Amino acid sequence: MTTEQVKQLIAKGEGIEVEFKESYNSLARSVYETICAFLNRRGGHILLGVKDDKTITGVNEASIPTQLDTLAKDMNNPQIITPTFYLATEVIDIDDKKIIYIYVPESSQPHSYKGNTYDRNEDGDFKLSNQKLITDLYIRKQECYTENKVFPYLDMSDFEDEQFELAKKLVKTNRIDHPWGSMTNEEILKSARMKLKDANTGKEGYTLAAALLFGKENTLASVLPHYKTDALCRIQDTELYDDRDDIRCNLMGAYYRLLAFIHKYLPERAYLEGTQRISLRDMIFREVVANLLVHREFSNAFPATLTIYKDTVVTENWNRPYMNGRIYLDNLKPHPKNPTIANFFRQLGWMEELGSGIRRMYKYCPLYVKNSTPVIEEGDVFKLVIPYNPINDGINENEGVNGGINERVNQGEGVNYRNEGVNSESEGVNYRNEGVNSESEGVNYRNEGVNTKTLILEIITKNSGINVIELMERLERSKTTVERHIRTLKSEGKIEFRGAPKTGGYYKL
């Protein structure tokens, strides 16, 4: 959340999704009623240090650590919030004052504060005293979200222990004292609201969300037989495919496999944002992958697909639409499709608040490809189109497929690249006759395989300022190998290193 975005929220004033609290010296206890109401309705933004009339009073800086600690402990205390819920917070500087920003996503479960259930309308928070209203809330939550389906016979042996360890490492990277870091695997599932009681049968069990995030492949095949995500490369062969990854593992594993598939075929384009060098490819496609995995309606057998064409990447997944047609920034109305899974991805640092991913795509796509914008269409099928390699962009049209082929050749995988072709004896790789022309497409092959030194020089030529780690990722070669060729190129006077040791990179002379 930027200072400008906070100012826009304040200017907008309080409403069904915005609430102000003063909280100068201590945490306002009424904040929990608002949190509970936001969780039960459609989420919202809380600003601590702002009065109801939009006056920015700020929060006493000395009290901020205590207020944040109190909030974290109370949100993890079932005597206060039931079920418990972890919230992300930020401290924002505005007009020489500090305010605390709390984003509360919509929850897929009903919540109560000290035994009372709250909901939200334009006038603020209100306590549900009518049993029918409380029942309606439970029914609305239970029926809307497939991720809440309870499987009473699942136990911890159905989940992958490695994914829990990965989750602990990732959350502690974002926040060193994150409570999940010291929890058992079962405690994490309970804290993340992935162990529930079925309102119809009364049986308790782990949910579909738990299976999707942590389940073994056999577990997923049992609870959701049609589940899969298809990654296809159709740069050369548009009728079938050049390459495919049929992904049936859990969502955490799928996230990494989809990003690896993208890295294999899409060109890298660096960008200097302020003083930080960022990867435009990663900034865009991390959001694309997270959107594909998180906002999918899993009850439908329609497979989620990511397809790389010659100049676009297209994703499609089944959807429960809240509008129909093209989505732009001015008509964007974010609505969670799987709030529990989305919140889990947020804790891992793989996504931010609802709607921020689409805003990020609109921000970085024109930088990745000049004057381009993403095409986002919502309907029964949610479709996303990202341009990546148009004609006259100044990038070799086949850079994406060359990058992918180079990476596979470098691994020495012995990949059969579809049919009859040129057999490179030392690498054991078959290419189609019409697949790759090494001279016309800017890839230099030696008779016995790939000239790594030449590839490094070409990558540096196209990506000025690239460092050794990025070269290792692009080539999938060891640090020792990359540094050896770097030394040779420097001694030949073809490249040089510029900048500070930790932030600089290599440039062609």
MOBELGI-V448770 format. One record per residue. N is the residue number from 1. RES is the residue in one small letter. BURIAL is + if it has 24 or more other C-alpha atoms within 12 Angstrom, else -. Layout:
n=N res=RES burial=BURIAL
n=N res=RES burial=BURIAL
This chain:
n=1 res=m burial=+
n=2 res=t burial=-
n=3 res=t burial=-
n=4 res=e burial=-
n=5 res=q burial=-
n=6 res=v burial=+
n=7 res=k burial=-
n=8 res=q burial=-
n=9 res=l burial=+
n=10 res=i burial=+
n=11 res=a burial=-
n=12 res=k burial=-
n=13 res=g burial=+
n=14 res=e burial=+
n=15 res=g burial=+
n=16 res=i burial=+
n=17 res=e burial=+
n=18 res=v burial=+
n=19 res=e burial=+
n=20 res=f burial=+
n=21 res=k burial=+
n=22 res=e burial=+
n=23 res=s burial=+
n=24 res=y burial=+
n=25 res=n burial=-
n=26 res=s burial=+
n=27 res=l burial=+
n=28 res=a burial=+
n=29 res=r burial=-
n=30 res=s burial=+
n=31 res=v burial=+
n=32 res=y burial=+
n=33 res=e burial=+
n=34 res=t burial=+
n=35 res=i burial=+
n=36 res=c burial=+
n=37 res=a burial=+
n=38 res=f burial=+
n=39 res=l burial=+
n=40 res=n burial=+
n=41 res=r burial=+
n=42 res=r burial=+
n=43 res=g burial=+
n=44 res=g burial=+
n=45 res=h burial=+
n=46 res=i burial=+
n=47 res=l burial=+
n=48 res=l burial=+
n=49 res=g burial=+
n=50 res=v burial=+
n=51 res=k burial=-
n=52 res=d burial=-
n=53 res=d burial=-
n=54 res=k burial=+
n=55 res=t burial=-
n=56 res=i burial=+
n=57 res=t burial=+
n=58 res=g burial=+
n=59 res=v burial=+
n=60 res=n burial=+
n=61 res=e burial=+
n=62 res=a burial=-
n=63 res=s burial=-
n=64 res=i burial=+
n=65 res=p burial=-
n=66 res=t burial=-
n=67 res=q burial=+
n=68 res=l burial=+
n=69 res=d burial=-
n=70 res=t burial=-
n=71 res=l burial=+
n=72 res=a burial=+
n=73 res=k burial=-
n=74 res=d burial=+
n=75 res=m burial=+
n=76 res=n burial=+
n=77 res=n burial=-
n=78 res=p burial=-
n=79 res=q burial=-
n=80 res=i burial=+
n=81 res=i burial=+
n=82 res=t burial=+
n=83 res=p burial=+
n=84 res=t burial=+
n=85 res=f burial=+
n=86 res=y burial=+
n=87 res=l burial=+
n=88 res=a burial=+
n=89 res=t burial=+
n=90 res=e burial=+
n=91 res=v burial=+
n=92 res=i burial=+
n=93 res=d burial=+
n=94 res=i burial=+
n=95 res=d burial=-
n=96 res=d burial=-
n=97 res=k burial=-
n=98 res=k burial=+
n=99 res=i burial=+
n=100 res=i burial=+
n=101 res=y burial=+
n=102 res=i burial=+
n=103 res=y burial=+
n=104 res=v burial=+
n=105 res=p burial=+
n=106 res=e burial=+
n=107 res=s burial=+
n=108 res=s burial=+
n=109 res=q burial=+
n=110 res=p burial=+
n=111 res=h burial=+
n=112 res=s burial=+
n=113 res=y burial=+
n=114 res=k burial=-
n=115 res=g burial=-
n=116 res=n burial=+
n=117 res=t burial=+
n=118 res=y burial=+
n=119 res=d burial=+
n=120 res=r burial=+
n=121 res=n burial=-
n=122 res=e burial=-
n=123 res=d burial=-
n=124 res=g burial=+
n=125 res=d burial=+
n=126 res=f burial=+
n=127 res=k burial=+
n=128 res=l burial=+
n=129 res=s burial=-
n=130 res=n burial=-
n=131 res=q burial=-
n=132 res=k burial=-
n=133 res=l burial=-
n=134 res=i burial=-
n=135 res=t burial=-
n=136 res=d burial=-
n=137 res=l burial=+
n=138 res=y burial=+
n=139 res=i burial=-
n=140 res=r burial=-
n=141 res=k burial=+
n=142 res=q burial=+
n=143 res=e burial=-
n=144 res=c burial=-
n=145 res=y burial=+
n=146 res=t burial=+
n=147 res=e burial=+
n=148 res=n burial=+
n=149 res=k burial=+
n=150 res=v burial=+
n=151 res=f burial=+
n=152 res=p burial=-
n=153 res=y burial=-
n=154 res=l burial=+
n=155 res=d burial=+
n=156 res=m burial=+
n=157 res=s burial=-
n=158 res=d burial=+
n=159 res=f burial=+
n=160 res=e burial=+
n=161 res=d burial=-
n=162 res=e burial=-
n=163 res=q burial=+
n=164 res=f burial=+
n=165 res=e burial=-
n=166 res=l burial=-
n=167 res=a burial=+
n=168 res=k burial=+
n=169 res=k burial=-
n=170 res=l burial=+
n=171 res=v burial=+
n=172 res=k burial=-
n=173 res=t burial=-
n=174 res=n burial=+
n=175 res=r burial=-
n=176 res=i burial=-
n=177 res=d burial=-
n=178 res=h burial=+
n=179 res=p burial=+
n=180 res=w burial=+
n=181 res=g burial=+
n=182 res=s burial=-
n=183 res=m burial=-
n=184 res=t burial=-
n=185 res=n burial=+
n=186 res=e burial=+
n=187 res=e burial=-
n=188 res=i burial=+
n=189 res=l burial=+
n=190 res=k burial=+
n=191 res=s burial=+
n=192 res=a burial=+
n=193 res=r burial=+
n=194 res=m burial=+
n=195 res=k burial=+
n=196 res=l burial=+
n=197 res=k burial=+
n=198 res=d burial=+
n=199 res=a burial=-
n=200 res=n burial=-
n=201 res=t burial=-
n=202 res=g burial=-
n=203 res=k burial=-
n=204 res=e burial=-
n=205 res=g burial=+
n=206 res=y burial=+
n=207 res=t burial=+
n=208 res=l burial=+
n=209 res=a burial=+
n=210 res=a burial=+
n=211 res=a burial=+
n=212 res=l burial=+
n=213 res=l burial=+
n=214 res=f burial=+
n=215 res=g burial=+
n=216 res=k burial=+
n=217 res=e burial=+
n=218 res=n burial=-
n=219 res=t burial=+
n=220 res=l burial=+
n=221 res=a burial=-
n=222 res=s burial=-
n=223 res=v burial=+
n=224 res=l burial=+
n=225 res=p burial=-
n=226 res=h burial=-
n=227 res=y burial=+
n=228 res=k burial=+
n=229 res=t burial=+
n=230 res=d burial=+
n=231 res=a burial=+
n=232 res=l burial=+
n=233 res=c burial=+
n=234 res=r burial=+
n=235 res=i burial=+
n=236 res=q burial=+
n=237 res=d burial=-
n=238 res=t burial=-
n=239 res=e burial=-
n=240 res=l burial=-
n=241 res=y burial=-
n=242 res=d burial=+
n=243 res=d burial=+
n=244 res=r burial=+
n=245 res=d burial=+
n=246 res=d burial=-
n=247 res=i burial=+
n=248 res=r burial=+
n=249 res=c burial=+
n=250 res=n burial=+
n=251 res=l burial=+
n=252 res=m burial=+
n=253 res=g burial=+
n=254 res=a burial=+
n=255 res=y burial=+
n=256 res=y burial=+
n=257 res=r burial=+
n=258 res=l burial=+
n=259 res=l burial=+
n=260 res=a burial=+
n=261 res=f burial=+
n=262 res=i burial=+
n=263 res=h burial=+
n=264 res=k burial=+
n=265 res=y burial=+
n=266 res=l burial=+
n=267 res=p burial=+
n=268 res=e burial=+
n=269 res=r burial=+
n=270 res=a burial=+
n=271 res=y burial=+
n=272 res=l burial=-
n=273 res=e burial=-
n=274 res=g burial=-
n=275 res=t burial=-
n=276 res=q burial=-
n=277 res=r burial=-
n=278 res=i burial=+
n=279 res=s burial=+
n=280 res=l burial=+
n=281 res=r burial=+
n=282 res=d burial=+
n=283 res=m burial=+
n=284 res=i burial=+
n=285 res=f burial=+
n=286 res=r burial=+
n=287 res=e burial=+
n=288 res=v burial=+
n=289 res=v burial=+
n=290 res=a burial=+
n=291 res=n burial=+
n=292 res=l burial=+
n=293 res=l burial=+
n=294 res=v burial=+
n=295 res=h burial=+
n=296 res=r burial=+
n=297 res=e burial=+
n=298 res=f burial=+
n=299 res=s burial=+
n=300 res=n burial=-
n=301 res=a burial=-
n=302 res=f burial=-
n=303 res=p burial=+
n=304 res=a burial=+
n=305 res=t burial=+
n=306 res=l burial=+
n=307 res=t burial=+
n=308 res=i burial=+
n=309 res=y burial=+
n=310 res=k burial=+
n=311 res=d burial=+
n=312 res=t burial=+
n=313 res=v burial=+
n=314 res=v burial=+
n=315 res=t burial=+
n=316 res=e burial=+
n=317 res=n burial=+
n=318 res=w burial=+
n=319 res=n burial=+
n=320 res=r burial=+
n=321 res=p burial=+
n=322 res=y burial=-
n=323 res=m burial=-
n=324 res=n burial=-
n=325 res=g burial=-
n=326 res=r burial=-
n=327 res=i burial=+
n=328 res=y burial=-
n=329 res=l burial=-
n=330 res=d burial=-
n=331 res=n burial=-
n=332 res=l burial=-
n=333 res=k burial=-
n=334 res=p burial=+
n=335 res=h burial=+
n=336 res=p burial=+
n=337 res=k burial=+
n=338 res=n burial=+
n=339 res=p burial=+
n=340 res=t burial=+
n=341 res=i burial=+
n=342 res=a burial=+
n=343 res=n burial=+
n=344 res=f burial=+
n=345 res=f burial=+
n=346 res=r burial=+
n=347 res=q burial=+
n=348 res=l burial=+
n=349 res=g burial=+
n=350 res=w burial=+
n=351 res=m burial=+
n=352 res=e burial=+
n=353 res=e burial=+
n=354 res=l burial=+
n=355 res=g burial=+
n=356 res=s burial=+
n=357 res=g burial=+
n=358 res=i burial=+
n=359 res=r burial=+
n=360 res=r burial=+
n=361 res=m burial=+
n=362 res=y burial=+
n=363 res=k burial=+
n=364 res=y burial=+
n=365 res=c burial=+
n=366 res=p burial=+
n=367 res=l burial=+
n=368 res=y burial=+
n=369 res=v burial=+
n=370 res=k burial=-
n=371 res=n burial=-
n=372 res=s burial=-
n=373 res=t burial=+
n=374 res=p burial=+
n=375 res=v burial=+
n=376 res=i burial=+
n=377 res=e burial=+
n=378 res=e burial=+
n=379 res=g burial=-
n=380 res=d burial=-
n=381 res=v burial=+
n=382 res=f burial=+
n=383 res=k burial=+
n=384 res=l burial=+
n=385 res=v burial=+
n=386 res=i burial=+
n=387 res=p burial=+
n=388 res=y burial=+
n=389 res=n burial=+
n=390 res=p burial=+
n=391 res=i burial=-
n=392 res=n burial=-
n=393 res=d burial=-
n=394 res=g burial=-
n=395 res=i burial=+
n=396 res=n burial=+
n=397 res=e burial=+
n=398 res=n burial=+
n=399 res=e burial=+
n=400 res=g burial=+
n=401 res=v burial=+
n=402 res=n burial=+
n=403 res=g burial=+
n=404 res=g burial=+
n=405 res=i burial=+
n=406 res=n burial=+
n=407 res=e burial=+
n=408 res=r burial=+
n=409 res=v burial=+
n=410 res=n burial=+
n=411 res=q burial=+
n=412 res=g burial=+
n=413 res=e burial=-
n=414 res=g burial=-
n=415 res=v burial=+
n=416 res=n burial=-
n=417 res=y burial=+
n=418 res=r burial=-
n=419 res=n burial=-
n=420 res=e burial=-
n=421 res=g burial=-
n=422 res=v burial=+
n=423 res=n burial=-
n=424 res=s burial=-
n=425 res=e burial=-
n=426 res=s burial=-
n=427 res=e burial=+
n=428 res=g burial=-
n=429 res=v burial=+
n=430 res=n burial=+
n=431 res=y burial=+
n=432 res=r burial=-
n=433 res=n burial=-
n=434 res=e burial=-
n=435 res=g burial=+
n=436 res=v burial=+
n=437 res=n burial=-
n=438 res=s burial=+
n=439 res=e burial=-
n=440 res=s burial=-
n=441 res=e burial=-
n=442 res=g burial=+
n=443 res=v burial=+
n=444 res=n burial=+
n=445 res=y burial=+
n=446 res=r burial=-
n=447 res=n burial=-
n=448 res=e burial=-
n=449 res=g burial=+
n=450 res=v burial=+
n=451 res=n burial=+
n=452 res=t burial=+
n=453 res=k burial=+
n=454 res=t burial=+
n=455 res=l burial=+
n=456 res=i burial=+
n=457 res=l burial=+
n=458 res=e burial=+
n=459 res=i burial=+
n=460 res=i burial=+
n=461 res=t burial=-
n=462 res=k burial=-
n=463 res=n burial=+
n=464 res=s burial=+
n=465 res=g burial=+
n=466 res=i burial=+
n=467 res=n burial=+
n=468 res=v burial=+
n=469 res=i burial=-
n=470 res=e burial=+
n=471 res=l burial=+
n=472 res=m burial=+
n=473 res=e burial=+
n=474 res=r burial=+
n=475 res=l burial=+
n=476 res=e burial=+
n=477 res=r burial=+
n=478 res=s burial=-
n=479 res=k burial=-
n=480 res=t burial=-
n=481 res=t burial=-
n=482 res=v burial=+
n=483 res=e burial=-
n=484 res=r burial=-
n=485 res=h burial=+
n=486 res=i burial=+
n=487 res=r burial=-
n=488 res=t burial=-
n=489 res=l burial=+
n=490 res=k burial=-
n=491 res=s burial=-
n=492 res=e burial=-
n=493 res=g burial=-
n=494 res=k burial=-
n=495 res=i burial=+
n=496 res=e burial=+
n=497 res=f burial=+
n=498 res=r burial=-
n=499 res=g burial=-
n=500 res=a burial=-
n=501 res=p burial=-
n=502 res=k burial=-
n=503 res=t burial=-
n=504 res=g burial=-
n=505 res=g burial=+
n=506 res=y burial=+
n=507 res=y burial=+
n=508 res=k burial=+
n=509 res=l burial=-
